[in-house]
Amino acid sequence: MSGGGGLKSRRIIEIMKIQLTHTFADIICLENLLEAWKEFVRGKRNKKDVQEFSLHLMDNIFALHHDLVNHTYKHGGYQAFKINDPKPRDIHKATVGDRLLHHAIYRKLYPFFDKTFIADSYSCRINKGTHKAIKKFKAYSLIVSKNNTTTCWILKCDIRKFFANIDHTILIKILAEYIPDKNILELLENIIESFATKPNVGLPLGNLTSQLLVNIYMNKFDQFVKHQMKAKYYIRYADDFVFLAESKSELEEKLSIVEKFLATKLKLEMHPDKVFIKTLASGVDFLGWVNFSDHRVLRTATKKRMMRRIEENSKEEVINSYLGMLRHGNGRKLITKISRF
C-alpha cells in the first residue's frame, strides 16, 4: 500500500510542476524581437554580418516576424570554426537572424527556467559563475572537514563531450514537462534539430539557447542528486561537478549511482580520465584552481594561458580582469608579475 501511495504522490508532484506562462506570441512579437536586437548587437556592431543585417534592420526583423507568425521559419545552417579556450573546441555560428531569435527566446525562457534550477548550479546563470562556485566549494569543504580538523574527500567528475552528446529526444521531452504551448515547443525543436554531431544528438557551442538548454537538461540530474540521492555537498558548473564527503566509501557508492543515472536517463557518460576521488589535502583541480584545505593556487595550464593572453594583449582592462581573478586565490607572485605589464 505504501509503495502505491508514494508513486501516486510522485505523480501528483509531476502534475503540479510549474509551467511556463509565456506564449508563442510573447516570444515572436515585434517588441520582443526589437529588445532582443538591442541585447544581441552589443559589442558586435563592427562585425560584417551584423552590419549587413543592420543595413535593412526593420525589413529583416519584419521578415523574421512574418516567418514566425506564419510558421514558415526554418533555422539556417552554421559557420564552423575552432578556438582554443583552453582546449580545442569546435564553435558553430548561426546566421544573424537566427541568433537574434535565440536572444528573443532566451529573454522569455531564462527567467522562468532559472527558478527551477538548484542553488548550486553555477554555469551560465546571472549572479553565479566560477568565483561563486569556488567560494561555495570552500564553504562546503570547511563544513565537511569540520574546519579542517578531519579529512574531506572529493569526488570530481567531468562529462565526456558534453554538448556533442545531448540527446534531442530526451531534451525535447524535458522541455515539454514545463512548456504547455505547442508552438514554443515546435520552435525549440526547430532550433535543436538544426544541428547534430550524429543523428538526433548534439547542441552547437555558440548558440545562446544551447547554454540554457544544457542547464535544463542537466537540471534533471541536479534534482536527482538533491532529492533522490539526498546529497548535501554537491556543486555543478556545466559538465564539471563535485561531491564532498567525510568518507571515500560514501563517494564510491555515489559514483556508481551517478554513472548509472547519466547513462540511462540522459545518455551521457563521464570522461574516464577526468573522474577521481581524492582528499582535499592532496589538492583538487576544480574550475581552474587547485584547491587545498587552507589555500588554492592557479592551475598551471590556466597560468600559462593567462600569461600568453596578456603578452598578446596588455590593455589595462585585460590586466585588471586577470588581477581580479587572481585575488580569489594565492596569486601574490603572479599579481606582482602581471602588474609590471
C-alpha positions as CSV (number, residue, x, y, z in Angstrom):
1,M,0.0,0.0,0.0
2,S,2.7,2.5,1.0
3,G,4.6,1.9,-2.3
4,G,1.5,2.7,-4.3
5,G,0.8,5.8,-2.2
6,G,4.4,7.0,-2.8
7,L,4.0,6.5,-6.6
8,K,0.7,8.4,-6.6
9,S,2.4,11.3,-4.6
10,R,5.2,11.5,-7.2
11,R,2.6,11.6,-10.0
12,I,0.8,14.5,-8.3
13,I,4.1,16.4,-7.9
14,E,4.8,15.9,-11.6
15,I,1.4,17.2,-12.5
16,M,1.9,20.2,-10.2
17,K,5.3,21.1,-11.8
18,I,5.4,24.8,-12.6
19,Q,4.6,25.7,-16.2
20,L,5.8,28.5,-18.4
21,T,3.1,31.1,-18.7
22,H,4.7,33.0,-21.7
23,T,3.0,32.2,-25.0
24,F,4.5,31.8,-28.5
25,A,3.1,35.3,-29.3
26,D,5.1,36.8,-26.4
27,I,8.4,35.4,-27.9
28,I,7.8,36.4,-31.5
29,C,6.2,39.8,-31.1
30,L,8.0,42.7,-32.7
31,E,8.6,44.4,-29.3
32,N,10.5,41.3,-28.0
33,L,12.4,41.0,-31.3
34,L,13.5,44.6,-31.1
35,E,14.5,44.3,-27.4
36,A,16.4,41.2,-28.3
37,W,18.2,43.0,-31.1
38,K,19.4,45.7,-28.6
39,E,20.9,43.0,-26.4
40,F,22.3,40.9,-29.3
41,V,24.1,43.9,-31.1
42,R,26.2,45.0,-28.0
43,G,29.8,44.6,-28.8
44,K,29.1,43.3,-32.3
45,R,28.5,46.4,-34.4
46,N,31.8,46.1,-36.2
47,K,31.1,42.6,-37.4
48,K,30.5,42.4,-41.1
49,D,27.4,40.1,-40.9
50,V,25.8,42.2,-38.2
51,Q,26.5,45.4,-40.3
52,E,24.9,43.8,-43.3
53,F,21.8,42.8,-41.3
54,S,21.7,46.4,-39.8
55,L,21.5,48.0,-43.3
56,H,17.9,46.8,-43.6
57,L,17.2,46.2,-40.0
58,M,13.5,46.7,-39.8
59,D,12.9,44.8,-43.1
60,N,14.9,41.9,-41.8
61,I,13.1,41.9,-38.4
62,F,9.7,42.2,-40.1
63,A,10.6,39.3,-42.4
64,L,11.7,37.1,-39.4
65,H,8.4,38.0,-37.6
66,H,6.4,37.2,-40.7
67,D,8.0,33.7,-41.0
68,L,7.4,33.0,-37.3
69,V,3.8,34.2,-37.3
70,N,3.1,32.0,-40.4
71,H,5.1,29.0,-39.1
72,T,7.3,29.0,-42.1
73,Y,10.5,29.9,-40.2
74,K,13.3,27.3,-40.6
75,H,16.6,27.7,-38.7
76,G,19.6,28.1,-41.1
77,G,22.9,26.4,-41.2
78,Y,26.1,27.2,-39.3
79,Q,29.6,28.6,-40.0
80,A,32.1,26.3,-38.2
81,F,35.4,27.4,-36.7
82,K,37.8,26.4,-34.0
83,I,39.0,28.1,-30.8
84,N,41.4,27.2,-28.0
85,D,39.9,28.0,-24.7
86,P,41.9,26.3,-23.2
87,K,41.5,23.1,-25.1
88,P,40.5,23.0,-28.8
89,R,36.7,23.5,-29.3
90,D,34.5,23.4,-32.4
91,I,32.3,26.5,-32.4
92,H,29.3,26.7,-34.8
93,K,28.0,30.2,-35.6
94,A,24.4,30.7,-36.8
95,T,23.2,33.5,-39.1
96,V,22.4,36.9,-37.6
97,G,18.7,36.4,-38.0
98,D,18.8,33.1,-36.2
99,R,21.0,34.4,-33.4
100,L,18.5,37.3,-33.0
101,L,15.8,34.8,-32.5
102,H,17.9,32.9,-29.9
103,H,18.1,36.1,-27.9
104,A,14.3,36.7,-28.2
105,I,13.7,33.1,-26.9
106,Y,16.3,33.4,-24.2
107,R,14.7,36.7,-22.9
108,K,11.4,34.9,-22.1
109,L,12.7,31.4,-21.1
110,Y,15.7,32.1,-19.0
111,P,13.9,33.9,-16.1
112,F,11.4,31.1,-15.8
113,F,13.8,28.2,-16.0
114,D,16.4,29.8,-13.7
115,K,13.8,29.5,-10.9
116,T,13.7,25.7,-11.4
117,F,17.5,25.2,-11.1
118,I,19.2,24.3,-7.8
119,A,21.2,26.9,-5.9
120,D,24.5,25.0,-6.6
121,S,24.3,25.1,-10.4
122,Y,26.7,27.9,-11.4
123,S,27.3,27.9,-15.1
124,C,25.7,30.5,-17.5
125,R,23.4,32.0,-14.8
126,I,23.0,35.6,-13.7
127,N,24.8,36.2,-10.3
128,K,26.5,32.8,-10.4
129,G,29.8,31.9,-12.2
130,T,33.1,30.3,-11.4
131,H,34.1,32.6,-8.5
132,K,30.9,31.9,-6.6
133,A,31.3,28.2,-7.3
134,I,34.8,28.2,-5.9
135,K,33.6,30.1,-2.8
136,K,30.9,27.6,-2.2
137,F,33.4,24.8,-2.7
138,K,35.5,26.3,0.1
139,A,32.4,26.7,2.4
140,Y,31.4,23.1,1.9
141,S,34.9,21.8,2.5
142,L,35.0,23.6,5.8
143,I,31.7,22.1,6.8
144,V,32.7,18.5,5.8
145,S,36.2,18.8,7.3
146,K,34.8,20.4,10.5
147,N,37.1,23.4,9.9
148,N,40.0,21.4,8.6
149,T,40.1,19.1,11.6
150,T,39.0,15.9,9.8
151,T,39.6,14.5,6.2
152,C,37.5,15.9,3.4
153,W,37.1,13.6,0.5
154,I,36.1,14.9,-3.0
155,L,34.6,13.1,-6.0
156,K,35.4,15.1,-9.1
157,C,33.5,14.3,-12.3
158,D,33.6,15.5,-15.9
159,I,31.1,14.6,-18.6
160,R,32.7,13.3,-21.9
161,K,32.0,15.6,-24.9
162,F,29.1,17.3,-23.1
163,F,27.4,19.5,-25.8
164,A,28.1,16.9,-28.5
165,N,26.2,14.2,-26.6
166,I,23.0,15.9,-25.7
167,D,20.1,13.7,-26.9
168,H,17.5,15.7,-28.8
169,T,14.5,13.4,-27.9
170,I,15.3,13.5,-24.2
171,L,15.8,17.3,-24.2
172,I,12.5,17.9,-26.0
173,K,10.7,15.6,-23.6
174,I,12.1,17.5,-20.7
175,L,11.1,20.9,-22.2
176,A,7.5,19.5,-22.7
177,E,7.2,19.0,-19.0
178,Y,7.4,22.7,-18.4
179,I,6.1,24.3,-21.6
180,P,2.4,23.8,-22.4
181,D,2.5,26.0,-25.6
182,K,3.0,23.6,-28.5
183,N,4.1,26.4,-30.8
184,I,7.0,27.2,-28.5
185,L,8.0,23.6,-28.3
186,E,7.9,23.3,-32.1
187,L,10.1,26.4,-32.4
188,L,12.6,25.0,-29.9
189,E,12.6,21.7,-31.7
190,N,13.3,23.5,-35.0
191,I,16.4,25.1,-33.3
192,I,17.5,21.9,-31.6
193,E,17.3,19.9,-34.7
194,S,19.2,22.5,-36.8
195,F,22.4,20.9,-35.6
196,A,23.7,17.4,-34.9
197,T,27.1,15.7,-34.2
198,K,25.3,12.4,-35.1
199,P,21.7,11.6,-35.8
200,N,19.4,13.3,-33.2
201,V,22.3,14.1,-30.9
202,G,24.4,17.3,-30.1
203,L,24.0,21.0,-29.5
204,P,26.2,23.7,-31.0
205,L,28.7,25.5,-28.9
206,G,27.9,29.1,-29.9
207,N,24.1,29.3,-29.6
208,L,22.9,31.3,-26.7
209,T,20.0,28.9,-26.5
210,S,22.4,26.0,-26.1
211,Q,23.7,27.4,-22.8
212,L,20.2,27.4,-21.4
213,L,19.2,24.1,-22.9
214,V,22.1,22.2,-21.4
215,N,21.2,23.6,-17.9
216,I,17.6,22.5,-18.4
217,Y,18.9,19.0,-19.5
218,M,21.3,18.7,-16.5
219,N,18.7,20.0,-14.1
220,K,17.2,16.5,-14.3
221,F,20.5,15.2,-12.9
222,D,20.7,18.1,-10.3
223,Q,17.2,17.4,-9.0
224,F,18.0,13.6,-8.8
225,V,21.2,14.4,-6.8
226,K,19.5,16.7,-4.4
227,H,16.1,14.9,-3.9
228,Q,16.8,11.2,-4.6
229,M,20.4,10.9,-3.6
230,K,20.0,13.5,-0.8
231,A,23.5,14.9,-1.5
232,K,24.1,18.0,0.6
233,Y,27.5,18.9,-0.6
234,Y,27.3,19.0,-4.4
235,I,28.3,21.7,-6.9
236,R,28.0,21.7,-10.7
237,Y,29.5,24.1,-13.3
238,A,28.4,22.9,-16.8
239,D,29.9,19.4,-17.2
240,D,32.2,19.7,-14.2
241,F,30.8,18.6,-10.8
242,V,31.9,17.6,-7.4
243,F,30.6,15.8,-4.3
244,L,32.2,16.4,-0.9
245,A,32.0,13.8,1.9
246,E,33.7,12.5,5.1
247,S,34.5,9.1,3.6
248,K,35.9,7.6,0.4
249,S,33.4,4.7,0.5
250,E,30.4,7.1,0.5
251,L,31.8,8.7,-2.7
252,E,32.5,5.4,-4.3
253,E,28.8,4.5,-3.8
254,K,27.7,7.8,-5.2
255,L,29.9,7.4,-8.2
256,S,28.2,4.2,-9.3
257,I,24.7,5.8,-8.8
258,V,25.7,8.9,-10.8
259,E,27.2,6.9,-13.7
260,K,24.0,4.7,-13.9
261,F,21.7,7.8,-13.9
262,L,23.6,9.7,-16.5
263,A,23.8,6.7,-18.8
264,T,20.2,5.5,-18.5
265,K,18.3,8.8,-18.1
266,L,20.4,11.3,-20.1
267,K,22.6,9.1,-22.3
268,L,25.8,10.8,-21.1
269,E,29.0,9.2,-19.9
270,M,31.8,10.6,-17.7
271,H,35.3,11.2,-19.0
272,P,37.3,8.1,-18.0
273,D,40.5,10.2,-17.4
274,K,38.8,13.1,-15.5
275,V,37.0,11.2,-12.7
276,F,38.8,10.8,-9.4
277,I,38.3,10.5,-5.7
278,K,40.9,12.2,-3.5
279,T,41.4,14.1,-0.3
280,L,41.2,17.9,-0.3
281,A,44.6,18.0,1.5
282,S,46.2,16.4,-1.6
283,G,44.9,19.2,-3.9
284,V,41.7,19.1,-6.0
285,D,41.7,20.6,-9.5
286,F,38.3,22.3,-10.0
287,L,37.4,25.3,-12.2
288,G,40.9,26.4,-13.0
289,W,42.2,26.3,-9.4
290,V,43.9,23.6,-7.5
291,N,42.1,23.7,-4.1
292,F,43.7,22.7,-0.8
293,S,42.5,22.7,2.8
294,D,43.8,26.2,3.6
295,H,44.5,27.8,0.2
296,R,44.2,27.5,-3.6
297,V,46.6,28.0,-6.4
298,L,46.1,28.7,-10.1
299,R,46.2,25.6,-12.3
300,T,49.5,25.5,-14.4
301,A,47.7,25.4,-17.7
302,T,45.4,28.3,-16.6
303,K,48.5,30.3,-15.6
304,K,50.3,29.7,-18.9
305,R,47.2,30.7,-20.9
306,M,46.8,33.9,-18.8
307,M,50.4,34.9,-19.4
308,R,50.2,34.2,-23.1
309,R,47.0,36.3,-23.5
310,I,48.5,39.2,-21.5
311,E,51.6,39.2,-23.8
312,E,49.3,39.3,-26.8
313,N,47.0,42.0,-25.3
314,S,48.3,44.0,-22.4
315,K,45.5,46.6,-22.4
316,E,44.5,47.8,-18.9
317,E,41.1,46.2,-18.9
318,V,42.6,42.8,-19.8
319,I,45.2,43.0,-17.0
320,N,42.5,44.2,-14.5
321,S,40.3,41.3,-15.3
322,Y,43.1,38.8,-14.5
323,L,44.1,40.8,-11.4
324,G,40.5,40.4,-10.2
325,M,40.6,36.7,-10.8
326,L,43.9,36.2,-9.0
327,R,42.6,37.9,-5.9
328,H,40.4,34.8,-5.4
329,G,43.4,32.6,-4.6
330,N,47.1,32.6,-3.6
331,G,48.3,34.6,-6.5
332,R,50.5,37.3,-5.0
333,K,53.6,36.5,-7.1
334,L,51.5,36.4,-10.3
335,I,49.8,39.7,-9.3
336,T,53.2,41.3,-8.9
337,K,54.4,39.8,-12.3
338,I,51.4,40.9,-14.4
339,S,51.3,44.4,-12.7
340,R,54.6,45.1,-14.5
341,F,53.0,45.0,-18.0
